[in-house]
């Protein structure tokens, strides 16, 4: 039973991110909502549970993001992998930083992800895409991160309490 419980906790961050991606793909009129959910979720879990977000899982989440968002296959995976690497590098600082510093760091990483996505669109389409959708996406990600981080941090703390109780 303990192995099943530990396995469920190990799989939960990726599985919940898949759930969020599928829910964000429901047509509600908010463009880019799939990306606006994937980037903060992968960032959060990479910082606080890096073992649950190994690179193959992050790439698979990026491919799912591409499929659900109708974007070129592989572009989301590459962007999420790069963002994952940045979050892993700053993980020790980010995990101990105040929420404000973590949010600002996320905003910087999200801005880089949006810029990289814009560059991919420009290269694949051989034309300069408009800036406004990218800025809107960045605003959605930056504005939505506190609420998503609140929910994810409660889940993370519940998993930590369960792990501590088993020790």
C-alpha positions, 0 to 999 in steps of 0.5 A: 500500500505504501508503494502505491501511495508513493507512486501516486505522489510521484505521478501526481504532478505530471498527471495533474498537469495533463488534467489542467492541459485538457481542461484548458483545451476546452473552447472558452474563448481565451486564446493560448490558455493551454500554454498559459496553464502548461508553463506555470504548472511545469515551472512550479513542479520543477522547482518544488518536485523536480523528481516528478518532472524529469525532462522526458515527462516535460517534453511529453507535456509539451507535445500534448500542449502542441496537440491541444493548442494546434501549434507546430509539433515539438515547439512547445516541448522545446520551450518547456524543456528550456524553461525546465532547465532554467527552473532547475538551475535556479531551483535552490534559490527559488524554493527558498525565496519569498513568493514575490521573488518566485513570481517575478522569476516566473514572469521573467521565465514566462517572458522568455518562453513567450519570446521563444514561441514568437520567434518559432512562429516567425521562423516557421511562418517566414513572417513577423507575427503580431506582438499583441497575442504574445503580450496577452499570453504573458499577461494571462500567465503572469496574472494567473500564476498566483492562483495556480501556485496557491492551489499547487502549493496546497497540493505539494504541502499535502504530499509533503505531510503524507511523506512525513507521516510515513517516516 
